[in-house]
Amino acid sequence: MNDSSVAMCDADSVSWGREARHLWPLEEGCTYLNHGAFGVTSNPVLDAAEKLRRTIDRQPARFLREELPDRLRQSAAAVGKFLGGDGDDIVFVDNASTGVNAVLRSLVLLPGDEVVTTDHAYGAVLRTLEFVCERAGARLSFAHVPFPIHDPGDATDAIMSRVTPRTRLVVVDHITSMTALKLPVHEIIHECADRGIPVLVDGAHAPGSVPLRLNDQDPAWYVGNAHKWLGAPRGCGFIWTHADRQSSLRPTTISHYVGEGYIRAFDWPGTKDFTPYLSVQDAIDFRAQWGEKEIYHYCRTLVRDGANMLAEAWGTQRGASDRMTAFMTTVEWPGAEKGTAKAAEELQLRLRHEFNLEVEVKPFADRLWIRFCAYIYNDMADYEKLAQIGRTFM
């Protein structure tokens, strides 16, 4: 634990739902069901990060030149321990999109090569794939993953059906941002390994919402965020890279030490605020007050019960089965709005400004879907409010 560690409380005294909400700086009266979008950093972790920031500024030259390298490696080791990986395989980036850029822009693709992803891919990742493939003359191939979906095997089959002898890379979300599907990445990695195809996993939404064992899953690269479900301050992402591929990976920002190995190249991107990276242990300690198994059980049960209640109240359907759901999911919106990006934006703004309720509204498969989350500070009353609002649009 570092010198900015959060205050711990008796595990028997922790609360859930509305009684725990005071531990996060959320606006009074706002029903916040969108933790997965940008994360919400708890008050204790924010306080710990600010304390560390002031510590750095007491003597920044000494800290950044002498203390930072060891501190970063300690923080990487904490992430590795939490995610079932080795700290020496982990480097920090500001967010998952930056990590995906580092991986994709370090690849050598040739004309005629193919890259496979899904039609649920995150927009920023998709734009990067388009850029990299266009520059190389490679082909970007899309697997159509059914939606709504109930069987994880259908997702695996859809992705593997697009693999050809020309496929050089598969890029897959662990949990899709657009549709909140928990994809069977372990099975996909295994199937690709049998064909000698490396897999890049976009795990932006996974750390802290699904148990991870990176060494066992063994992708080529796993990119994630620690500032969403894990609870670190915003601006804390990471890349886990298989040992065999570390020598060829370069950061998006080329700085002084790019030629001195994987860790050295990433650990110093230039002068910046490193406190989000260095506060990961504080975030892990904060969650430990509830317990990881207890958090998983509470949030999965809550999002499942909330989804079932909403689908029944609205007479619509869930986007995914329980087997493909982590801490967020989707339910079809009951209103008559068209399933367009414009309609989704207008509805999301209306829910925010007229009803003080925060969710994501996603256009997919010609319909609008409400993507909502469950975290420690949520309870069923939040979904009941959403259900009631939705009825007024029916």
C-alpha positions in Angstrom: 0.0 0.0 0.0 1.4 3.4 -0.9 1.6 6.5 1.3 -1.7 7.9 -0.1 -3.7 4.8 0.8 -7.4 4.9 1.4 -8.9 4.6 4.9 -10.3 1.1 5.5 -13.4 0.3 7.4 -14.7 -2.8 9.1 -16.0 -5.2 6.4 -19.1 -5.9 8.5 -20.1 -2.3 8.4 -20.1 -1.7 4.6 -23.4 -0.9 3.0 -24.8 -1.4 -0.5 -27.0 0.6 -2.8 -28.3 4.0 -1.7 -26.7 3.8 1.7 -23.3 3.5 0.1 -23.8 6.3 -2.4 -22.2 9.0 -0.1 -18.8 7.4 -0.9 -19.0 8.7 -4.5 -19.3 12.4 -5.4 -22.4 11.9 -7.5 -24.9 14.8 -7.8 -27.8 14.7 -5.3 -31.0 13.5 -7.1 -29.2 12.1 -10.1 -30.1 8.5 -10.9 -26.8 7.3 -12.3 -26.9 4.0 -14.2 -23.9 4.7 -16.4 -20.9 3.7 -14.4 -19.4 1.9 -17.4 -19.2 5.0 -19.6 -16.4 6.9 -17.8 -16.3 5.4 -14.3 -17.0 7.3 -11.1 -14.1 7.6 -8.8 -14.9 7.2 -5.1 -14.2 10.0 -2.7 -11.5 8.1 -0.7 -9.6 7.3 -3.9 -9.9 10.9 -5.1 -8.5 12.0 -1.8 -5.7 9.5 -2.0 -4.8 10.7 -5.5 -4.8 14.3 -4.5 -2.6 13.6 -1.5 -0.1 11.8 -3.8 -0.3 14.7 -6.3 0.7 17.1 -3.6 3.5 14.8 -2.5 4.9 14.8 -6.0 4.9 18.6 -6.2 6.9 18.9 -3.0 9.9 17.8 -5.1 8.8 16.9 -8.6 12.3 16.5 -10.1 13.3 14.0 -7.4 10.0 12.1 -7.6 9.8 11.8 -11.3 13.4 10.9 -11.9 14.2 8.8 -8.9 10.9 7.4 -7.3 8.6 7.1 -10.3 10.1 4.1 -12.0 9.8 1.9 -8.9 6.3 3.3 -8.1 5.1 2.5 -11.6 6.4 -1.1 -11.4 4.7 -1.5 -8.0 1.5 -0.3 -9.4 1.8 -2.6 -12.4 2.4 -5.5 -10.0 -0.8 -4.6 -8.2 -2.7 -4.7 -11.5 -1.1 -8.0 -12.4 -2.0 -9.6 -9.1 -5.6 -8.4 -9.4 -5.9 -9.6 -13.0 -4.0 -12.8 -12.8 -1.0 -11.6 -14.8 2.6 -10.6 -14.2 3.4 -7.0 -13.5 6.4 -7.1 -15.9 4.0 -7.8 -18.8 1.9 -4.7 -18.0 2.5 -1.1 -19.0 0.2 1.9 -18.4 -1.5 4.1 -21.0 -4.1 6.8 -20.5 -7.0 4.7 -21.7 -7.9 1.6 -23.7 -8.2 3.5 -27.0 -4.6 4.6 -26.6 -3.5 1.0 -25.8 -5.3 -0.3 -28.9 -3.6 2.3 -31.0 -0.2 1.3 -29.7 -0.8 -2.3 -30.6 -2.4 -1.8 -34.0 0.1 0.9 -35.1 3.0 -1.4 -34.1 1.8 -4.2 -36.4 3.3 -4.8 -39.8 0.5 -5.6 -42.2 0.9 -6.3 -45.9 -1.3 -5.8 -48.9 -3.9 -8.6 -49.0 -3.7 -9.4 -45.3 -6.9 -9.5 -43.4 -8.0 -8.3 -39.9 -11.2 -9.7 -38.4 -13.3 -7.8 -35.9 -17.1 -7.7 -35.1 -19.9 -5.4 -36.0 -20.1 -4.6 -32.3 -16.6 -3.0 -32.2 -16.1 0.3 -30.3 -16.1 3.3 -32.6 -12.6 4.5 -31.7 -11.2 1.0 -32.2 -13.0 0.7 -35.5 -11.6 4.0 -36.8 -8.1 2.9 -35.9 -8.6 -0.4 -37.6 -9.8 1.4 -40.7 -6.7 3.7 -40.7 -4.2 0.9 -40.2 -5.8 -1.4 -42.8 -6.1 1.4 -45.4 -2.5 2.4 -44.9 -1.3 -1.1 -45.4 -3.6 -2.2 -48.2 -5.1 -4.8 -45.8 -8.7 -5.9 -45.7 -10.9 -5.3 -42.6 -13.5 -8.1 -42.3 -16.5 -8.0 -40.0 -18.1 -10.9 -38.2 -21.8 -10.4 -37.7 -22.5 -11.4 -34.0 -26.2 -12.0 -33.6 -28.2 -9.5 -31.4 -30.1 -10.1 -29.2 -28.0 -13.1 -28.3 -28.3 -15.9 -25.8 -25.6 -18.5 -26.5 -21.9 -17.5 -26.3 -21.1 -20.2 -28.8 -23.0 -18.2 -31.4 -20.5 -15.3 -31.0 -17.5 -17.7 -31.3 -18.9 -19.3 -34.4 -19.6 -15.9 -36.0 -16.1 -14.7 -35.5 -14.4 -17.9 -36.6 -16.5 -18.0 -39.7 -14.7 -14.9 -40.9 -11.2 -16.3 -40.4 -9.4 -17.2 -43.6 -5.8 -18.2 -44.5 -5.1 -14.5 -45.0 -6.2 -13.5 -41.5 -3.3 -12.0 -39.6 -5.1 -10.6 -36.5 -8.5 -10.9 -34.7 -9.6 -8.0 -32.6 -12.4 -8.7 -30.2 -14.1 -6.9 -27.3 -14.3 -8.7 -23.9 -17.4 -6.7 -23.2 -18.9 -4.7 -26.1 -19.5 -1.1 -25.5 -22.3 -0.7 -27.9 -24.4 -3.7 -26.8 -22.8 -4.8 -23.4 -22.2 -8.4 -24.5 -19.7 -10.4 -22.5 -18.0 -12.3 -25.3 -16.3 -15.7 -24.8 -12.8 -14.4 -25.3 -11.1 -17.5 -23.8 -12.7 -19.8 -26.4 -12.0 -17.3 -29.2 -8.3 -17.0 -28.2 -8.1 -20.8 -28.1 -9.7 -21.3 -31.5 -7.4 -18.6 -33.1 -4.3 -20.1 -31.4 -5.0 -23.4 -33.2 -4.8 -21.4 -36.5 -1.7 -19.4 -35.4 -3.7 -16.1 -35.3 -2.9 -13.6 -32.6 -5.8 -12.0 -30.8 -6.0 -8.4 -29.4 -8.7 -8.2 -26.7 -10.3 -4.8 -26.1 -11.0 -5.2 -22.4 -12.1 -1.6 -21.7 -15.1 -2.7 -19.7 -13.8 -5.9 -18.2 -11.4 -5.3 -15.3 -13.4 -5.1 -12.1 -16.6 -6.4 -13.7 -15.4 -9.9 -14.6 -12.8 -12.0 -12.9 -9.7 -12.1 -15.1 -6.8 -14.5 -15.3 -4.6 -13.0 -18.1 -1.9 -15.6 -17.9 -4.4 -18.4 -18.4 -6.4 -16.7 -21.2 -3.1 -15.9 -22.9 -4.0 -13.5 -25.7 -1.3 -11.7 -27.7 -2.4 -8.4 -26.2 -5.0 -7.4 -23.6 -5.9 -3.8 -23.3 -8.0 -2.5 -20.5 -9.1 0.4 -18.3 -8.6 0.7 -14.5 -10.7 3.9 -14.3 -14.0 2.3 -15.1 -15.1 -0.6 -12.9 -11.9 -1.0 -11.0 -12.2 2.5 -9.7 -8.8 4.2 -10.3 -8.8 8.0 -11.2 -9.7 8.7 -14.8 -6.9 8.4 -17.2 -5.6 4.9 -16.2 -5.5 2.2 -18.8 -3.0 -0.6 -19.4 -1.7 -3.1 -21.9 -0.8 -6.7 -21.0 1.5 -8.1 -23.7 2.6 -11.7 -24.2 6.3 -11.9 -23.5 7.0 -13.1 -27.1 5.5 -9.8 -28.5 6.9 -7.2 -26.2 10.0 -6.4 -28.2 7.9 -5.3 -31.2 5.4 -3.1 -29.4 5.9 0.7 -29.4 4.0 3.4 -27.5 1.9 5.9 -29.6 4.2 8.7 -28.2 7.8 8.0 -29.1 9.9 9.4 -26.2 13.4 9.1 -24.9 13.6 5.4 -24.1 11.7 3.8 -27.0 14.8 1.7 -27.8 15.4 0.5 -24.2 12.7 -2.2 -24.0 9.0 -2.6 -23.5 8.7 -1.3 -19.9 11.2 1.6 -20.2 9.5 2.8 -23.5 6.1 2.9 -22.0 6.9 4.0 -18.4 8.2 7.4 -19.5 5.9 8.9 -22.3 7.0 12.4 -21.2 5.9 14.7 -18.4 2.3 14.1 -17.3 0.2 13.5 -14.3 1.1 9.9 -13.2 -1.2 9.8 -10.2 -4.0 7.8 -11.9 -1.4 5.0 -12.6 0.0 5.2 -9.1 -3.5 5.1 -7.4 -4.5 1.7 -8.7 -3.6 0.1 -5.3 -5.9 2.6 -3.6 -8.7 1.6 -5.9 -8.1 -2.1 -5.2 -8.0 -1.5 -1.5 -11.3 0.5 -1.6 -13.1 -2.4 -3.3 -11.6 -4.8 -0.8 -13.8 -3.4 1.8 -16.8 -5.1 0.2 -14.9 -8.1 -1.2 -14.5 -9.0 -4.8 -16.8 -12.0 -4.7 -19.4 -10.0 -3.0 -19.2 -7.1 -5.5 -19.5 -9.6 -8.4 -22.5 -11.2 -6.8 -24.3 -8.0 -5.9 -23.8 -6.3 -9.3 -24.6 -9.3 -11.4 -27.7 -10.1 -9.5 -28.8 -6.4 -9.6 -28.3 -6.0 -13.3 -30.0 -9.3 -14.0 -33.0 -8.4 -11.9 -33.2 -4.9 -13.2 -33.1 -6.1 -16.8 -35.8 -8.7 -16.3 -38.0 -6.2 -14.6 -37.5 -3.6 -17.3 -38.2 -6.0 -20.2 -41.4 -7.2 -18.5 -42.5 -3.6 -17.6 -41.9 -2.4 -21.2 -43.0 -5.6 -23.0 -39.7 -5.7 -24.8 -36.6 -7.9 -24.7 -33.1 -8.1 -23.2 -30.1 -7.9 -25.4 -28.3 -10.8 -23.9 -28.7 -13.8 -21.6 -27.3 -13.9 -18.1 -24.3 -15.9 -19.4 -23.3 -13.0 -21.6 -23.9 -10.2 -19.0 -21.4 -8.7 -16.6 -22.2 -5.4 -14.7 -24.0 -3.7 -17.6 -26.6 -4.9 -20.2 -29.2 -3.7 -22.6 -33.0 -3.7 -22.9 -35.0 -2.7 -25.9 -36.6 0.8 -25.5 -40.4 0.7 -25.6 -40.9 4.0 -27.4 -41.7 4.5 -31.1 -38.4 6.4 -31.9 -36.5 5.2 -34.9 -33.2 3.3 -34.2 -30.9 6.0 -35.5 -27.9 7.8 -33.9 -29.8 11.1 -33.9 -32.8 9.5 -32.1 -30.5 7.9 -29.6 -28.7 11.1 -28.8 -32.0 13.0 -28.4 -33.5 10.4 -26.1 -30.3 10.3 -24.0 -30.3 14.0 -23.5 -34.0 14.1 -22.7 -33.5 11.4 -20.0 -30.6 13.4 -18.6 -32.1 16.8 -18.6 -35.8 16.1 -18.0 -35.6 13.2 -15.7 -32.1 13.5 -14.1 -31.4 9.9 -15.2 -28.2 8.8 -16.8 -28.0 5.8 -19.1 -26.6 5.1 -22.6 -29.0 5.0 -25.5 -27.7 2.8 -28.3 -29.0 2.4 -31.9 -28.6 -1.2 -33.0 -30.5 -3.6 -35.2 -32.9 -0.8 -36.3 -34.0 -0.2 -32.7 -33.0 1.8 -29.7 -31.6 0.0 -26.7 -31.0 1.3 -23.2 -27.6 0.3 -21.9 -27.5 0.5 -18.1 -25.1 -0.5 -15.4 -25.1 -1.9 -11.8 -22.5 -0.9 -9.2 -22.2 -0.8 -5.5 -24.1 2.4 -5.1 -27.1 1.3 -7.2 -30.2 -0.6 -6.1 -33.5 -1.7 -7.6 -35.1 1.7 -7.0 -32.9 3.1 -9.7 -34.3 0.7 -12.3 -37.9 1.2 -11.0 -37.5 4.9 -11.8 -36.2 4.0 -15.3 -39.1 1.6 -15.8 -41.6 4.3 -14.8 -40.1 6.8 -17.2 -40.1 4.3 -20.0 -43.8 3.7 -19.6 -44.6 7.3 -20.3 -43.1 6.8 -23.8 -45.2 3.8 -24.6 
